[in-house]
């Protein structure tokens, strides 16, 4: 189980280089422990900071380390092959580049069955495909999960700080009105809508909700024929699971650690990899590293308005090649918006959501689909609805 996160950082002032040294020692010890197995252990090497650090340290402690990078067809900007190759060459790993086959929509039915519950994360697709390919070469691999939540790696941490900087000059009542207007009158998926919704939140004591795919108004619209009253129970659950202590970055990283990491990322990786008979281990989630991140690392070494994952980048500057791009951030994702423009995935989404069996309001669903065609950011929302419908039909769930 995940350790309980403390509410406050230590009072001592530690120099950055001392924190970098401590982190390196902790991470090396964790990696060495997690490389103990009855079979060879490899590394999922994306070429980002997290997996590159794991590769560098693991290579010190094994004679021949296997690293894996997967290319997806027509992946374009999602192709990280050259970045991974730089790290593999530097640390002399046995580097294996794998090519994923094209993805068919029927895979979603299989994943809905495997996950056994609704989940909003289209990266389950590449996670499964990677696991399926790597399993043919290696049965256990190390991954970089947890680093973003512990050390401030997500882009929204910097954006939250910028929001906080603006919010302090605008009365809360006015910000709440802006948030209300955005929810009621700006179409779902429109640019900046989520940020305007979050603008009404208390940045001093809470965490603005900026990754909300379906706010109360959108949910009520989608379910208008199912319930006379839509209870916003999800908001109360979220508030109950949000830390009320520390500064904004500490609260935000704690919330992501306790919720997004535990309920999405780890579930996705575990169930996708197990479907492919691959074991994925996460060195960053060693209890001592978790406690180090929340007890000792100050927020300014996690994220600022113009930078993120600062302490990890300092470690990267110490042990990774000088030509390595420490500022690059590439999430593990698929081009779902492009897939929904035309072709099999678009047809599959339309057939699933506009089917007479669908529990979602037809008019609202069509609005999301048309909004996607207009360039709104509804791809992940539509994926969520499709996976919910596939799960519900697979397990004969009635609502």
ZIJOMO-V619828 format. One record per run of one state. SS is the DSSP state (alpha for helix, beta for strand, coil for the rest). FROM is the first residue (numbers start at 1). LEN is the number of residues. If there is no record, write none. Layout:
BEGIN
[[SS	FROM	LEN] [SS	FROM	LEN]]
END
This chain:
BEGIN
[[coil	1	15] [alpha	16	19] [coil	35	6] [beta	41	4] [coil	45	4] [alpha	49	12] [coil	61	5] [beta	66	6] [coil	72	4] [alpha	76	3] [coil	79	2] [alpha	81	10] [coil	91	3] [beta	94	6] [coil	100	7] [alpha	107	9] [coil	116	8] [alpha	124	11] [coil	135	5] [beta	140	4] [coil	144	3] [alpha	147	5] [coil	152	3] [alpha	155	13] [coil	168	4] [alpha	172	14] [coil	186	7] [alpha	193	6] [coil	199	17] [alpha	216	7] [coil	223	10] [alpha	233	8] [coil	241	7] [alpha	248	28] [coil	276	3] [beta	279	4] [alpha	283	3] [coil	286	1] [alpha	287	9] [coil	296	3] [alpha	299	3] [coil	302	1] [beta	303	2] [coil	305	2] [beta	307	2] [coil	309	1] [alpha	310	10] [coil	320	16] [alpha	336	4] [coil	340	4] [alpha	344	10] [coil	354	8] [alpha	362	12] [coil	374	5] [alpha	379	16] [coil	395	5]]
END
